Amino acid sequence: MPGLISDDSDGDDSGSQPWANIVTGFEHALKAVCLIGQASGAFPPVAGPHCCGNYFTLTSGISFGGGQTEPQNLVHTREEQQLIDSLLLNDNVECVAAFQSESLGYIAPRVYEDIAVHIAKLMLAAGSDKKRDQLRSNFSLSVYPAGTFNLGPETVTVLHNDGKSSRYNLCAVTVAGHFDSKRGGHLILYDLKLIVEFPRGSTILLPSALLRHGNTAIQPGEECVSFTQYCAGGLLC
């Protein structure tokens, strides 16, 4: 069963800063990259369409599959990599990534440990082989090896499942933006016959390779962004 975490409190357990402030900073970072990507030509003139919907995305991290002969970091154009680096170095984005990872450790500790052990072994093996590029994780505080920034401006996913993700792993999704979560942006879990409100600042962990999922449309003029962390199934073999 998916785990939905919605934090409407004024602070988090670490006492560093309120979750609402982190979500706002995270949201601003993703929106800024979307605008810069469009203005610089790093993105096409129109968002999408792609397998999940019509919105701009950037994916970063360690992957294996889709024609790759060994685990390796995803490769991007120079302009795309600059945008990705600006997100990976953002403190608020890192806080969201760490929260997602810690949530996985709390809800599914054995899955968390399995990912951590496998990725550590892969990084050690790559680091000891001078003929291979070293593997680089996105965040030091996250167990997930890869993530996708869904930059909007209207991130609404169509019915899909993530076939490359590990079947037993739980991917993590955190949503932000300015939209009425009572009227749109609901998370649809087709196989469970559930439609769940997914308000700004919420995080869900779900087996995205197994469950078909998507979102309801948001209202005209509204904006929605999100960040997903996952682990490709090929990395856990």
Backbone torsions as a table, in degrees:
resi	resn	phi	psi	omega
1	MET	NA	133.7	179.0
2	PRO	-61.9	153.6	176.4
3	GLY	-111.6	121.4	-179.1
4	LEU	-107.2	126.7	-179.1
5	ILE	-120.3	121.0	177.9
6	SER	-125.2	117.7	-175.4
7	ASP	-110.5	105.4	178.5
8	ASP	-104.4	10.7	-176.6
9	SER	-78.2	171.7	-178.4
10	ASP	-85.3	-7.8	-178.4
11	GLY	-154.1	169.8	176.3
12	ASP	-111.5	176.1	-175.1
13	ASP	-65.2	-27.3	-176.5
14	SER	-74.4	-21.1	-179.1
15	GLY	76.5	8.1	-175.2
16	SER	-74.8	-55.7	176.4
17	GLN	-159.0	156.6	-177.7
18	PRO	-61.0	144.7	178.8
19	TRP	-59.7	-35.9	179.6
20	ALA	-60.3	-38.6	178.3
21	ASN	-67.9	-38.7	178.6
22	ILE	-63.7	-44.5	-179.9
23	VAL	-63.1	-39.8	178.4
24	THR	-63.3	-45.3	178.0
25	GLY	-64.4	-40.3	176.3
26	PHE	-60.7	-45.9	-180.0
27	GLU	-61.8	-46.3	-179.9
28	HIS	-61.9	-38.3	180.0
29	ALA	-63.4	-45.2	-179.5
30	LEU	-67.2	-40.7	179.6
31	LYS	-65.3	-40.7	179.9
32	ALA	-62.5	-43.1	179.1
33	VAL	-64.5	-37.1	177.1
34	CYS	-60.8	-45.9	-179.5
35	LEU	-66.9	-42.8	179.4
36	ILE	-65.1	-40.7	179.4
37	GLY	-61.8	-39.3	178.3
38	GLN	-70.2	-43.9	-177.3
39	ALA	-68.3	-33.6	-176.5
40	SER	-85.1	-12.8	-176.8
41	GLY	88.1	3.8	176.9
42	ALA	-66.4	-29.2	176.8
43	PHE	-106.0	154.4	174.6
44	PRO	-66.2	163.7	-177.7
45	PRO	-59.8	-32.0	-177.6
46	VAL	-123.8	137.3	-180.0
47	ALA	-69.5	137.4	175.2
48	GLY	65.9	-162.5	-8.2
49	PRO	-78.4	151.4	172.9
50	HIS	-137.7	-172.1	-170.3
51	CYS	-63.1	-21.5	-175.8
52	CYS	-108.9	-11.1	179.9
53	GLY	155.3	-161.4	-178.3
54	ASN	-118.4	81.6	178.2
55	TYR	-160.8	161.1	-178.3
56	PHE	-80.1	142.0	179.6
57	THR	-138.2	156.1	168.9
58	LEU	-138.4	130.6	-179.4
59	THR	-119.1	136.6	-176.3
60	SER	-141.6	151.7	173.7
61	GLY	125.9	-162.9	-176.4
62	ILE	-93.9	132.5	-178.2
63	SER	-140.3	166.1	175.2
64	PHE	-156.5	117.6	-177.0
65	GLY	140.4	178.2	178.5
66	GLY	63.5	34.3	179.4
67	GLY	99.3	-9.8	176.8
68	GLN	-68.5	137.4	-179.1
69	THR	-90.4	-12.1	178.2
70	GLU	-158.2	161.0	177.1
71	PRO	-59.5	134.8	179.7
72	GLN	-158.2	163.1	175.9
73	ASN	-75.4	143.9	177.2
74	LEU	-64.0	143.9	-175.5
75	VAL	-107.0	140.0	-177.1
76	HIS	-134.7	167.0	170.9
77	THR	-68.2	163.5	179.8
78	ARG	-59.2	-42.4	-179.1
79	GLU	-65.8	-42.1	178.1
80	GLU	-64.2	-42.4	-178.0
81	GLN	-64.1	-36.3	177.3
82	GLN	-62.9	-40.3	177.6
83	LEU	-66.0	-43.7	178.8
84	ILE	-61.5	-44.8	-179.0
85	ASP	-60.3	-38.2	179.7
86	SER	-63.7	-33.0	177.5
87	LEU	-75.6	-43.2	-177.9
88	LEU	-65.5	-25.8	-179.2
89	LEU	-92.6	-1.4	-179.5
90	ASN	-80.0	127.7	-175.8
91	ASP	-61.5	-39.9	-178.4
92	ASN	-69.8	-38.5	175.7
93	VAL	-62.7	-41.8	179.2
94	GLU	-64.7	-36.2	177.7
95	CYS	-63.9	-42.2	177.6
96	VAL	-63.1	-43.8	179.3
97	ALA	-61.5	-42.4	179.6
98	ALA	-66.2	-39.5	178.4
99	PHE	-62.9	-42.5	177.6
100	GLN	-60.3	-45.0	-178.8
101	SER	-64.8	-43.6	179.0
102	GLU	-65.6	-33.5	177.8
103	SER	-64.7	-40.5	176.1
104	LEU	-61.6	-43.9	179.3
105	GLY	-61.9	-32.0	179.8
106	TYR	-77.6	-43.9	-174.8
107	ILE	-81.5	-38.4	-176.0
108	ALA	-137.7	72.4	-173.9
109	PRO	-61.4	-33.0	-180.0
110	ARG	-71.5	-36.5	175.4
111	VAL	-64.7	-45.6	177.9
112	TYR	-55.1	-48.6	-178.7
113	GLU	-64.2	-39.0	-179.7
114	ASP	-63.2	-44.2	178.0
115	ILE	-62.8	-47.1	-177.6
116	ALA	-58.1	-44.1	-177.8
117	VAL	-67.0	-46.7	-178.2
118	HIS	-64.3	-44.6	-178.3
119	ILE	-67.1	-38.8	177.8
120	ALA	-61.5	-41.8	178.8
121	LYS	-65.6	-41.4	179.2
122	LEU	-64.2	-42.1	-179.5
123	MET	-67.7	-36.4	178.0
124	LEU	-66.8	-43.3	180.0
125	ALA	-64.7	-42.0	179.3
126	ALA	-67.3	-36.4	-179.8
127	GLY	-69.2	-25.6	-178.7
128	SER	-91.2	-5.0	-179.8
129	ASP	-106.8	108.0	-175.5
130	LYS	-68.2	-16.6	-179.6
131	LYS	-83.9	-8.6	-176.7
132	ARG	-113.1	150.3	172.8
133	ASP	-71.5	142.2	177.8
134	GLN	-69.8	146.8	178.2
135	LEU	-86.8	136.5	-178.5
136	ARG	-123.1	125.5	176.7
137	SER	-80.9	158.4	179.8
138	ASN	-69.4	-43.8	-173.5
139	PHE	-137.3	137.7	178.9
140	SER	-70.2	-22.4	-176.3
141	LEU	-100.2	13.0	179.3
142	SER	-127.1	137.5	178.6
143	VAL	-78.6	-21.3	-177.4
144	TYR	-69.1	134.5	-178.6
145	PRO	-83.5	-14.4	-175.6
146	ALA	-148.7	159.7	178.7
147	GLY	-155.5	156.2	177.7
148	THR	-123.3	126.3	174.2
149	PHE	-92.0	115.1	177.2
150	ASN	-95.1	103.6	-164.4
151	LEU	-92.3	-0.5	178.2
152	GLY	74.6	-145.0	8.5
153	PRO	-71.1	-15.8	176.9
154	GLU	-124.1	87.1	-178.5
155	THR	-80.3	97.6	175.9
156	VAL	-128.7	112.7	-175.9
157	THR	-88.1	145.7	176.2
158	VAL	-87.3	170.9	178.4
159	LEU	-55.6	123.9	179.3
160	HIS	-165.1	164.0	163.0
161	ASN	-131.5	157.6	-173.2
162	ASP	-97.7	87.2	-171.8
163	GLY	-63.9	-22.8	-178.7
164	LYS	-83.7	-15.7	-179.5
165	SER	-73.3	157.8	176.0
166	SER	-61.3	137.5	-175.9
167	ARG	-65.4	-34.1	-175.8
168	TYR	-100.5	-6.4	-179.5
169	ASN	-78.5	155.1	174.7
170	LEU	-106.4	116.7	173.2
171	CYS	-77.8	158.7	-177.9
172	ALA	-119.2	135.4	-179.9
173	VAL	-129.8	128.2	173.6
174	THR	-120.3	134.9	-173.8
175	VAL	-114.7	148.1	175.4
176	ALA	-147.9	179.8	-179.6
177	GLY	124.3	-177.5	178.6
178	HIS	-116.1	99.2	179.3
179	PHE	-154.9	155.8	179.3
180	ASP	-86.6	104.4	-175.3
181	SER	-71.6	-10.5	174.3
182	LYS	-79.2	-25.4	-174.4
183	ARG	-107.4	-13.7	-178.5
184	GLY	-171.9	174.4	-177.9
185	GLY	78.4	10.5	179.1
186	HIS	-62.6	147.9	173.6
187	LEU	-87.8	125.5	179.3
188	ILE	-104.5	121.3	175.4
189	LEU	-108.6	90.4	-168.6
190	TYR	-59.4	-45.8	-174.4
191	ASP	-69.4	-24.9	177.7
192	LEU	-93.9	-3.0	-178.5
193	LYS	55.8	46.0	-179.6
194	LEU	-124.3	141.9	169.1
195	ILE	-124.4	120.0	-170.1
196	VAL	-119.5	132.6	172.1
197	GLU	-61.8	137.8	-175.7
198	PHE	-132.2	73.7	-173.9
199	PRO	-72.1	162.7	178.4
200	ARG	-50.7	131.9	178.9
201	GLY	90.0	-3.1	179.8
202	SER	-83.6	153.0	176.3
203	THR	-128.6	136.9	174.8
204	ILE	-126.2	143.6	172.1
205	LEU	-113.6	126.2	-177.5
206	LEU	-148.9	152.5	176.4
207	PRO	-77.3	83.4	-169.6
208	SER	-68.9	-18.3	176.4
209	ALA	-76.2	-24.6	-176.1
210	LEU	-99.3	-38.4	-174.8
211	LEU	-97.6	127.2	171.1
212	ARG	-71.3	134.5	-175.8
213	HIS	-147.0	164.1	-179.9
214	GLY	-175.2	-170.5	-179.7
215	ASN	-130.5	154.2	168.6
216	THR	-79.5	157.2	-178.3
217	ALA	-67.0	150.0	171.3
218	ILE	-94.4	172.7	-174.8
219	GLN	-78.8	153.5	178.4
220	PRO	-55.3	134.7	-180.0
221	GLY	87.8	-10.2	177.8
222	GLU	-84.3	161.9	-179.0
223	GLU	-128.8	146.0	179.1
224	CYS	-146.8	133.1	174.3
225	VAL	-129.9	162.3	178.0
226	SER	-157.6	166.5	178.1
227	PHE	-135.1	128.7	-179.2
228	THR	-119.1	131.3	170.9
229	GLN	-113.1	145.4	-174.2
230	TYR	-155.7	175.8	176.5
231	CYS	-135.6	121.9	177.9
232	ALA	-64.4	138.4	-177.1
233	GLY	-60.0	-33.0	-178.7
234	GLY	-64.7	-20.3	179.7
235	LEU	-76.5	-15.2	-174.8
236	LEU	-105.7	9.7	-179.6
237	CYS	-78.2	NA	NA
